[in-house]
Amino acid sequence: MARVLVAEDDPDIRQLVSYKLDRFGFETMAVSDGVAALAAIRRFRPHAVLIDVRMPGLSGIEVCRELRQSPDTAKVAVIMISAQGRPQDRELAYAAGCDDYVVKPFSPKELVERVQRLMVEVRA
């Protein structure tokens, strides 16, 4: 079963995303900030991380950079979630190493489909 970490400071979004992923057969863990995300990644060892760009502690950008720098986590799929949809926001996220970028508000079904697609690509 594929494991997905959801790192989102908004409790409603965090709960919704975790619920939808669980319903589609993913094993999820949810945290509310960037520091907790890094700690959870080391314990939970997810195949994918859905992470909000703006969070307390460390931003999603900072967490993504940390993941890409470590050989143990460099291949974890990362989807950034943000209320910012400007091209420069996307460029910053992709430069940090994310695999996909989703703008809020988003369709939970589409988000699940993106995670499923990344899981196929990661396992290929």
C-alpha positions in Angstrom: 0.0 0.0 0.0 1.4 3.4 -1.0 2.0 5.8 1.9 1.3 9.5 1.6 2.1 12.3 4.0 -0.2 15.3 4.0 1.4 18.4 5.4 -1.2 21.2 5.6 -1.8 23.8 8.3 -5.5 24.2 7.5 -7.2 21.4 9.5 -10.2 21.2 7.2 -8.1 20.8 4.1 -5.8 18.4 5.9 -8.7 16.2 7.0 -10.4 16.3 3.6 -7.3 15.3 1.7 -6.4 12.5 4.1 -10.0 11.2 4.0 -10.1 11.2 0.1 -6.7 9.5 -0.1 -7.7 6.9 2.5 -10.9 6.1 0.5 -8.7 5.4 -2.5 -6.5 2.9 -0.7 -3.6 5.1 0.4 -2.1 4.9 3.8 -1.9 8.4 5.1 -0.4 10.4 7.9 -1.2 14.1 8.4 0.8 16.9 10.1 0.2 20.6 10.4 3.7 22.2 9.9 7.0 21.9 8.1 9.0 20.7 11.1 6.5 18.0 11.9 6.6 17.0 8.2 10.3 16.4 8.2 10.1 14.3 11.3 7.1 12.3 10.0 8.9 11.7 6.7 11.8 10.1 8.5 9.4 7.8 10.6 6.6 7.1 8.1 8.8 6.8 5.0 6.1 8.0 2.5 6.1 7.3 -1.2 4.6 10.8 -1.7 4.2 14.0 0.2 1.4 16.6 -0.3 2.7 19.8 1.2 1.3 23.3 1.6 3.8 25.9 0.4 3.0 28.3 3.3 3.1 26.6 6.7 4.4 27.4 10.2 8.0 26.4 11.1 9.4 25.4 7.7 7.7 26.2 4.4 6.8 23.6 1.9 9.6 24.9 -0.3 12.1 24.5 2.5 10.9 20.9 3.3 11.1 20.0 -0.4 14.7 21.3 -0.6 15.6 19.2 2.4 14.0 16.1 0.9 15.9 16.5 -2.4 19.2 17.0 -0.6 19.1 13.7 1.3 19.7 10.4 -0.5 17.1 8.7 1.7 14.3 11.0 0.5 15.5 12.4 -2.8 13.1 10.2 -4.8 9.9 10.8 -2.7 7.2 12.3 -4.9 6.3 15.8 -3.9 3.1 17.7 -4.7 3.0 21.3 -3.6 -0.4 22.8 -2.6 -0.8 26.5 -2.6 -3.2 29.4 -2.8 -0.7 31.1 -5.1 -1.0 30.3 -8.7 1.3 32.9 -10.3 4.0 31.5 -12.7 6.8 32.7 -10.4 5.2 30.8 -7.5 5.1 27.6 -9.6 8.7 28.2 -10.8 9.9 28.6 -7.2 8.3 25.3 -6.2 9.6 23.4 -9.2 13.1 24.9 -8.7 12.9 23.4 -5.1 12.3 20.0 -6.7 8.5 19.4 -6.5 7.0 17.0 -9.0 3.6 18.7 -9.3 1.9 21.9 -8.2 -1.8 22.2 -7.3 -3.6 25.6 -6.7 -6.3 26.0 -4.1 -9.1 25.6 -4.3 -8.7 22.2 -6.0 -10.8 19.2 -6.7 -10.1 16.4 -4.2 -10.7 13.9 -6.9 -8.2 15.5 -9.2 -5.7 15.6 -6.4 -6.1 11.9 -5.8 -5.7 11.3 -9.5 -2.4 13.3 -9.5 -1.1 11.2 -6.6 -2.1 8.0 -8.4 -0.3 9.1 -11.5 2.9 10.0 -9.6 2.8 6.6 -7.9 2.8 4.9 -11.3 5.7 7.1 -12.4 7.7 6.5 -9.2 7.3 2.8 -9.4 8.0 2.6 -13.1 
